Structures are given as C-alpha cells and as structure tokens.
Amino acid sequence: MNKHQRTKIKAIILTQIESLTEESQAPENAARTKLRLERLGTALRRIEADNYGKCFKCEKPIQKSRLLVFPETMLCTDCLKKPGEQT
C-alpha cells in the first residue's frame, strides 16, 4: 500500500471516529461503539507503524476495496470466510 492510499484510508478512519464520537449513542449501542472506536484506533496505529493492510492470519494483502469500507478490518475476505473467524 502506497503513501497516498494510506493517507486516504487514514482520513476515512478519522472521519469515522469523529462521527462515532459526535453521535448521540443509545445505551444499548455503547459497547459496540466503544469496540469500533478501539478497532479504528488500532488501525490508525497500524498505519503509523507501516504494517496496515496485511491480513493478521495469512499475512496476504487485504483487498483495498474492503479496507475502504471497513478500515478497521484485520482479515482478508478469504480468512474471514473460514469458520469461526470475525473482522
């Protein structure tokens, strides 16, 4: 993943974090929102450490189209499809 692509995804992540922190969250969604914020924060740290975009399971590149929609993902679609795996 090149610098331009990382910058684009970083902007998406920051926008999503801002959106989640500014929205009025119902109490029943608070845990899910907190988990998503933690995952987005981890994605930002991985971008800064230059190890973003690789699947944690198989170490192959995660599809850029998937990262644009789910920038916090840590698994490629192949590993995600395997039983028992989650994003």
Backbone as a printed PyTorch tensor [residue, N CA C, xyz], in Angstrom:
tensor([[[  0.8510,  -1.1700,   0.0000],
         [  0.0000,   0.0000,   0.0000],
         [  0.9000,   1.2360,   0.0000]],

        [[  0.6300,   2.1140,  -0.9360],
         [  1.4830,   3.2990,  -1.0390],
         [  1.0360,   4.4080,  -0.0720]],

        [[  1.8460,   5.4520,  -0.0020],
         [  1.6060,   6.5510,   0.9370],
         [  0.2700,   7.2410,   0.6690]],

        [[ -0.0670,   7.4490,  -0.5860],
         [ -1.3320,   8.0970,  -0.9360],
         [ -2.5200,   7.2580,  -0.4600]],

        [[ -2.4610,   5.9650,  -0.6600],
         [ -3.5500,   5.0830,  -0.2310],
         [ -3.6760,   5.0810,   1.2910]],

        [[ -2.5410,   5.0450,   1.9980],
         [ -2.5780,   5.0910,   3.4580],
         [ -3.1720,   6.4050,   3.9530]],

        [[ -2.8170,   7.5020,   3.3000],
         [ -3.3590,   8.8120,   3.6770],
         [ -4.8660,   8.8500,   3.4690]],

        [[ -5.3330,   8.2840,   2.3740],
         [ -6.7650,   8.2560,   2.0850],
         [ -7.5210,   7.4420,   3.1410]],

        [[ -6.9970,   6.2830,   3.4780],
         [ -7.6610,   5.4420,   4.4760],
         [ -7.5850,   6.0770,   5.8590]],

        [[ -6.4780,   6.7240,   6.1570],
         [ -6.3590,   7.4240,   7.4420],
         [ -7.4360,   8.4960,   7.5680]],

        [[ -7.6920,   9.2240,   6.4990],
         [ -8.7430,  10.2450,   6.5070],
         [-10.1160,   9.6130,   6.7240]],

        [[-10.3570,   8.4730,   6.1100],
         [-11.6290,   7.7530,   6.2960],
         [-11.7770,   7.3420,   7.7600]],

        [[-10.7150,   6.8040,   8.3330],
         [-10.7550,   6.3730,   9.7320],
         [-11.0350,   7.5570,  10.6480]],

        [[-10.3440,   8.6620,  10.4380],
         [-10.5470,   9.8420,  11.2890],
         [-11.9760,  10.3670,  11.1690]],

        [[-12.5340,  10.3320,   9.9790],
         [-13.9220,  10.7630,   9.7770],
         [-14.8800,   9.8450,  10.5210]],

        [[-14.6290,   8.5440,  10.4510],
         [-15.4970,   7.5910,  11.1420],
         [-15.3930,   7.7420,  12.6620]],

        [[-14.1930,   7.9650,  13.1660],
         [-14.0220,   8.1770,  14.6040],
         [-14.7750,   9.4310,  15.0420]],

        [[-14.6240,  10.5000,  14.2800],
         [-15.3230,  11.7470,  14.6100],
         [-16.8300,  11.5480,  14.6020]],

        [[-17.3260,  10.8390,  13.6110],
         [-18.7540,  10.5790,  13.5010],
         [-19.2620,   9.7700,  14.6980]],

        [[-18.5170,   8.7560,  15.0830],
         [-18.9390,   7.9100,  16.2040],
         [-18.8970,   8.6580,  17.5280]],

        [[-17.9280,   9.5370,  17.7110],
         [-17.8260,  10.2510,  18.9780],
         [-18.8120,  11.4100,  19.0750]],

        [[-19.2390,  11.9480,  17.9450],
         [-20.1710,  13.0720,  17.9560],
         [-21.6320,  12.6380,  18.0180]],

        [[-21.9190,  11.4400,  17.5490],
         [-23.3060,  10.9800,  17.5110],
         [-23.8150,  10.7180,  18.9220]],

        [[-25.0910,  10.9550,  19.0730],
         [-25.7540,  10.5880,  20.3160],
         [-26.0090,   9.0900,  20.2680]],

        [[-25.3670,   8.3670,  21.1600],
         [-25.4580,   6.9120,  21.1390],
         [-26.4690,   6.4250,  22.1760]],

        [[-27.3300,   5.5090,  21.7410],
         [-28.2430,   4.8680,  22.6700],
         [-27.4210,   3.9510,  23.5750]],

        [[-27.8160,   3.8040,  24.8340],
         [-27.0480,   2.9670,  25.7660],
         [-26.8170,   1.5350,  25.2670]],

        [[-27.7740,   0.9920,  24.5540],
         [-27.6250,  -0.3870,  24.0660],
         [-26.5660,  -0.5060,  22.9720]],

        [[-26.1740,   0.6110,  22.3700],
         [-25.1360,   0.5960,  21.3320],
         [-23.7710,   1.0260,  21.8540]],

        [[-23.6980,   1.4140,  23.1080],
         [-22.4550,   1.9710,  23.6520],
         [-21.2950,   0.9840,  23.5740]],

        [[-21.5090,  -0.2620,  23.9080],
         [-20.4320,  -1.2560,  23.8880],
         [-19.9360,  -1.4870,  22.4650]],

        [[-20.8620,  -1.5590,  21.5320],
         [-20.4750,  -1.7710,  20.1330],
         [-19.7030,  -0.5620,  19.5970]],

        [[-20.1580,   0.6330,  19.9590],
         [-19.4720,   1.8550,  19.5330],
         [-18.0670,   1.9110,  20.1200]],

        [[-17.9330,   1.5780,  21.3930],
         [-16.6220,   1.5850,  22.0490],
         [-15.6710,   0.6020,  21.3550]],

        [[-16.1540,  -0.5920,  21.0330],
         [-15.3250,  -1.5850,  20.3600],
         [-14.8900,  -1.0870,  18.9810]],

        [[-15.8090,  -0.4770,  18.2430],
         [-15.4670,   0.0400,  16.9080],
         [-14.4330,   1.1530,  17.0150]],

        [[-14.5880,   2.0440,  18.0000],
         [-13.6050,   3.1150,  18.2050],
         [-12.2310,   2.5420,  18.5360]],

        [[-12.2000,   1.5000,  19.3530],
         [-10.9200,   0.8590,  19.6820],
         [-10.2830,   0.2520,  18.4340]],

        [[-11.0870,  -0.4030,  17.6140],
         [-10.5660,  -1.0180,  16.3910],
         [-10.0690,   0.0300,  15.4000]],

        [[-10.7900,   1.1360,  15.2930],
         [-10.3460,   2.2120,  14.4050],
         [ -9.0400,   2.8320,  14.9180]],

        [[ -8.9320,   2.9830,  16.2390],
         [ -7.6950,   3.4930,  16.8180],
         [ -6.5180,   2.5580,  16.5500]],

        [[ -6.7710,   1.2580,  16.6390],
         [ -5.7280,   0.2770,  16.3280],
         [ -5.3230,   0.3780,  14.8630]],

        [[ -6.2920,   0.5810,  13.9900],
         [ -5.9890,   0.7260,  12.5610],
         [ -5.0930,   1.9480,  12.3280]],

        [[ -5.3720,   3.0460,  13.0160],
         [ -4.5280,   4.2420,  12.8910],
         [ -3.0930,   3.9510,  13.3350]],

        [[ -2.9560,   3.2530,  14.4480],
         [ -1.6140,   2.9070,  14.9260],
         [ -0.9000,   1.9840,  13.9450]],

        [[ -1.6230,   1.0810,  13.3090],
         [ -1.0080,   0.1850,  12.3280],
         [ -0.5720,   0.9580,  11.0900]],

        [[ -1.3360,   1.9770,  10.6980],
         [ -0.9380,   2.8150,   9.5600],
         [  0.3670,   3.5350,   9.9070]],

        [[  0.4270,   4.1100,  11.0970],
         [  1.6220,   4.8420,  11.5240],
         [  2.8320,   3.9130,  11.6380]],

        [[  2.6090,   2.6640,  12.0240],
         [  3.7050,   1.6960,  12.1620],
         [  4.0430,   1.0340,  10.8270]],

        [[  3.3060,   1.4030,   9.7860],
         [  3.5210,   0.8820,   8.4350],
         [  3.3210,  -0.6360,   8.3330]],

        [[  2.3750,  -1.1660,   9.1150],
         [  2.0260,  -2.5710,   8.9660],
         [  0.5180,  -2.7460,   8.7500]],

        [[ -0.0680,  -1.7580,   8.1380],
         [ -1.5000,  -1.7470,   7.8690],
         [ -1.7780,  -2.4030,   6.5220]],

        [[ -2.8820,  -3.1310,   6.4430],
         [ -3.3230,  -3.6810,   5.1690],
         [ -2.9350,  -5.1240,   4.9320]],

        [[ -2.2680,  -5.7480,   5.9050],
         [ -1.9310,  -7.1620,   5.8000],
         [ -2.8600,  -7.9520,   6.7070]],

        [[ -3.2950,  -9.0880,   6.2130],
         [ -4.1510,  -9.9770,   6.9960],
         [ -3.3600, -10.5270,   8.1840]],

        [[ -3.9570, -10.4690,   9.3690],
         [ -3.2790, -10.9780,  10.5580],
         [ -3.1420, -12.4910,  10.5360]],

        [[ -4.0090, -13.1640,   9.7920],
         [ -3.9720, -14.6240,   9.7730],
         [ -3.0210, -15.1680,   8.7050]],

        [[ -3.1950, -14.7480,   7.4590],
         [ -2.3980, -15.3180,   6.3610],
         [ -1.2750, -14.3870,   5.8910]],

        [[ -1.2920, -13.1350,   6.3490],
         [ -0.2990, -12.1080,   6.0200],
         [ -0.3190, -11.6520,   4.5650]],

        [[ -1.3620, -12.0200,   3.8190],
         [ -1.5280, -11.5220,   2.4540],
         [ -2.1650, -10.1440,   2.5290]],

        [[ -2.0150,  -9.3350,   1.4800],
         [ -2.6540,  -8.0140,   1.4930],
         [ -4.1820,  -8.1240,   1.5520]],

        [[ -4.7760,  -7.2580,   2.3550],
         [ -6.2390,  -7.1700,   2.4080],
         [ -6.6750,  -6.3280,   1.2170]],

        [[ -7.7640,  -6.7120,   0.5800],
         [ -8.2620,  -6.0120,  -0.5960],
         [ -8.5300,  -4.5450,  -0.2490]],

        [[ -8.0400,  -3.6500,  -1.1060],
         [ -8.2040,  -2.2140,  -0.8620],
         [ -9.6780,  -1.8120,  -0.8010]],

        [[-10.5090,  -2.4620,  -1.6160],
         [-11.9440,  -2.1490,  -1.5870],
         [-12.5330,  -2.4820,  -0.2150]],

        [[-12.0580,  -3.5360,   0.4060],
         [-12.5280,  -3.9110,   1.7450],
         [-12.0390,  -2.8980,   2.7790]],

        [[-10.7860,  -2.4760,   2.6630],
         [-10.2370,  -1.5060,   3.6100],
         [-10.9450,  -0.1550,   3.5210]],

        [[-11.3920,   0.2130,   2.3370],
         [-12.1010,   1.4870,   2.1800],
         [-13.4550,   1.4580,   2.8760]],

        [[-14.0880,   0.2960,   2.9390],
         [-15.3940,   0.1650,   3.5860],
         [-15.2400,  -0.1440,   5.0740]],

        [[-14.3220,  -1.0410,   5.3930],
         [-14.0710,  -1.4620,   6.7690],
         [-12.5940,  -1.2390,   7.1030]],

        [[-12.1910,   0.0130,   7.3140],
         [-10.7650,   0.2950,   7.5040],
         [-10.1750,  -0.3590,   8.7500]],

        [[-11.0150,  -0.7810,   9.6720],
         [-10.5230,  -1.4090,  10.8950],
         [-10.3130,  -2.9150,  10.7500]],

        [[-10.6590,  -3.4670,   9.5910],
         [-10.5460,  -4.9090,   9.4100],
         [ -9.1060,  -5.3900,   9.5290]],

        [[ -8.9410,  -6.5870,  10.0470],
         [ -7.6140,  -7.1700,  10.1870],
         [ -7.4910,  -8.4790,   9.4090]],

        [[ -8.5750,  -8.8760,   8.7220],
         [ -8.5770, -10.1290,   7.9660],
         [ -8.9750,  -9.8860,   6.5180]],

        [[ -8.3580, -10.6420,   5.6260],
         [ -8.7710, -10.6030,   4.2190],
         [-10.0810, -11.3810,   4.0740]],

        [[-10.7170, -11.2640,   2.9310],
         [-12.0070, -11.9310,   2.7520],
         [-11.8700, -13.4480,   2.7760]],

        [[-10.7500, -13.9920,   2.2960],
         [-10.5570, -15.4420,   2.3390],
         [-10.5280, -15.9510,   3.7770]],

        [[ -9.7770, -15.2880,   4.6350],
         [ -9.6990, -15.7090,   6.0350],
         [-11.0020, -15.4230,   6.7730]],

        [[-11.6960, -14.3740,   6.3910],
         [-12.9730, -14.0370,   7.0120],
         [-14.0100, -15.1210,   6.7390]],

        [[-13.9350, -15.7400,   5.5640],
         [-14.9040, -16.7720,   5.1840],
         [-14.6830, -18.0940,   5.9100]],

        [[-13.5080, -18.2730,   6.4920],
         [-13.2170, -19.5130,   7.2070],
         [-14.0520, -19.5690,   8.4820]],

        [[-14.5860, -20.7370,   8.8140],
         [-15.4410, -20.8740,  10.0050],
         [-14.7440, -20.3720,  11.2720]],

        [[-15.5090, -19.6460,  12.0730],
         [-15.0040, -19.1720,  13.3580],
         [-14.2200, -17.8720,  13.3080]],

        [[-14.0520, -17.2750,  12.1330],
         [-13.2820, -16.0300,  12.0120],
         [-14.2270, -14.8370,  11.9950]],

        [[-13.7480, -13.7090,  12.5340],
         [-14.5030, -12.4670,  12.5110],
         [-13.5670, -11.3420,  12.1360]],

        [[-14.1600, -10.1540,  11.7560],
         [-13.3370,  -8.9910,  11.4210],
         [-12.6720,  -8.5540,  12.6310]]])
